[in-house]
Amino acid sequence: MRAHLLGGLTLAALVALGSCKDDVGITVSERFTATLSAANEVPSDSSTATGKATFTYLSDLGSIFYRLDVAGIDSAFAAHIHGPAGVDTNNAVIINLFTSSTGTKIGFTGTLAQGVLGELGAPVGMTMDSLLVLLRNGHAYVNVHTRGPVNATTHSGGHGGGEIRGQVAKQ
């Protein structure tokens, strides 16, 4: 009798645990990425620098978190989201991701910027909701701008209009 009771309680506990949900925490609503290269610039350039921008939208918070990593870039002084624009057109800055009065060191590799969109100012000419629509539709791009002389080996630096670029795509 005791074995049947213990077996029944064990079965009831397993059924109860199996039907539990872990709804604790914030859920990622959407992710976006942009792969940056000189070939994506309009017009393209010959820099060997590269980069990747990631964006994570958390609808529970109504915030878009970002991270911008670069490799082998000289004297980066600004990075922005631009748009609305397709892959073959340029447009104005919508929102800042990174600004520096001195620029990064020569051959910088690492995280250039990270945070929450809007920390460096609101989007120009639109709301954050409108910016989210541009990200969802692939009508925005990330651009990293550099100053100084062009490195003879890597061709990095000296691209004030933008050295590496990548179109934002929903994942």
C-alpha positions in Angstrom: 0.0 0.0 0.0 2.8 2.4 0.9 4.6 1.7 -2.4 1.5 2.5 -4.4 1.0 5.8 -2.4 4.6 6.8 -2.9 4.5 5.9 -6.6 1.3 7.9 -7.0 2.7 11.0 -5.3 5.9 10.7 -7.4 3.8 10.6 -10.6 1.7 13.6 -9.4 4.9 15.6 -8.7 6.4 14.8 -12.1 3.2 15.9 -13.9 3.1 19.1 -11.8 6.7 19.9 -12.6 6.3 19.2 -16.2 3.5 21.7 -16.6 5.4 24.5 -14.8 6.7 27.4 -16.9 9.6 29.6 -16.1 8.3 33.1 -17.0 10.8 34.9 -14.9 13.0 37.6 -16.5 12.9 39.8 -19.5 12.3 38.2 -22.9 14.3 39.3 -26.0 11.8 40.4 -28.5 13.9 41.0 -31.6 17.6 40.9 -32.7 19.3 42.8 -35.6 22.8 42.7 -36.9 25.0 44.6 -39.4 28.3 43.3 -40.8 30.5 46.3 -41.6 33.2 46.4 -44.3 34.8 48.9 -46.6 33.2 47.1 -49.6 29.7 48.1 -48.2 30.6 51.8 -48.3 29.0 54.0 -51.0 31.3 54.6 -52.7 33.5 51.6 -51.5 37.0 52.0 -50.2 40.0 49.7 -49.8 40.3 49.6 -46.0 40.8 46.2 -44.4 38.9 47.2 -41.2 35.8 45.3 -40.3 33.0 45.4 -37.8 29.8 44.0 -36.5 26.9 45.9 -34.9 24.2 44.0 -32.9 20.9 45.4 -31.7 18.6 43.7 -29.2 15.1 45.0 -28.7 13.4 44.3 -25.4 9.7 45.1 -25.7 9.2 44.6 -21.9 11.5 47.7 -21.4 10.8 49.5 -24.6 14.6 49.7 -25.2 17.1 48.8 -27.9 20.5 47.7 -26.6 23.5 47.8 -29.0 27.1 46.8 -29.3 29.5 47.8 -32.0 32.7 45.8 -32.4 35.5 46.7 -34.9 38.8 45.2 -36.0 41.8 47.0 -37.4 40.5 50.5 -37.6 42.5 53.7 -37.4 41.3 56.9 -35.7 37.5 56.2 -35.5 35.8 59.3 -34.2 32.1 58.6 -34.9 29.7 55.8 -35.5 26.0 56.3 -36.3 22.8 54.7 -37.6 21.9 56.3 -40.9 18.7 56.1 -43.0 16.3 55.5 -44.4 18.5 54.0 -47.1 19.0 50.8 -49.0 22.4 49.2 -49.5 23.4 51.4 -52.4 22.4 54.8 -51.1 23.5 57.2 -48.4 21.4 59.2 -46.1 21.6 61.4 -43.0 22.5 60.4 -39.5 19.6 59.2 -37.4 21.2 58.4 -34.1 24.7 58.4 -32.6 26.4 55.2 -31.4 29.8 56.6 -30.7 31.6 60.0 -30.7 35.1 60.9 -29.7 37.0 64.1 -30.0 40.4 62.4 -30.2 39.5 59.2 -32.2 40.6 55.6 -31.4 44.2 54.5 -31.5 45.8 53.1 -34.7 44.7 49.6 -35.5 42.0 49.6 -32.8 40.3 46.2 -32.3 37.5 45.7 -29.7 34.2 47.1 -28.6 33.9 50.6 -30.0 30.6 51.3 -28.3 27.7 49.7 -26.4 24.7 50.8 -24.5 21.1 51.7 -25.0 20.0 53.6 -28.1 19.1 57.2 -27.2 21.8 57.6 -24.5 23.8 59.9 -26.8 20.6 61.8 -28.0 17.3 61.1 -29.5 16.8 60.0 -33.1 16.9 63.0 -35.5 13.6 63.6 -37.2 11.8 60.5 -35.9 10.7 58.6 -32.8 12.3 55.5 -31.4 9.3 53.5 -32.7 10.0 54.8 -36.3 13.7 53.9 -35.9 12.6 50.3 -34.9 10.5 50.1 -38.0 13.6 51.1 -40.2 15.6 48.4 -38.4 12.9 45.8 -39.0 12.6 46.7 -42.7 16.3 46.8 -43.4 16.3 50.5 -44.3 19.0 51.5 -41.9 22.8 51.1 -41.9 25.6 51.5 -39.4 28.6 53.6 -40.5 32.0 54.2 -38.7 33.8 57.4 -39.6 37.6 57.9 -39.3 40.1 60.8 -39.4 43.7 61.3 -39.9 46.0 60.1 -42.6 45.2 56.9 -44.5 47.4 54.0 -43.4 49.5 52.9 -46.4 49.2 49.2 -45.4 45.6 48.8 -44.2 44.1 51.9 -45.9 42.3 52.7 -42.6 41.9 56.2 -41.4 41.1 59.4 -43.2 37.5 58.4 -44.2 35.5 61.2 -42.7 32.4 60.3 -44.7 32.6 56.7 -43.5 35.2 53.9 -43.7 33.1 50.7 -42.9 29.4 50.2 -43.3 26.8 47.5 -42.9 23.1 47.3 -43.6 21.0 46.4 -40.5 19.1 43.1 -40.9 16.6 41.4 -38.7 17.8 38.0 -37.3 
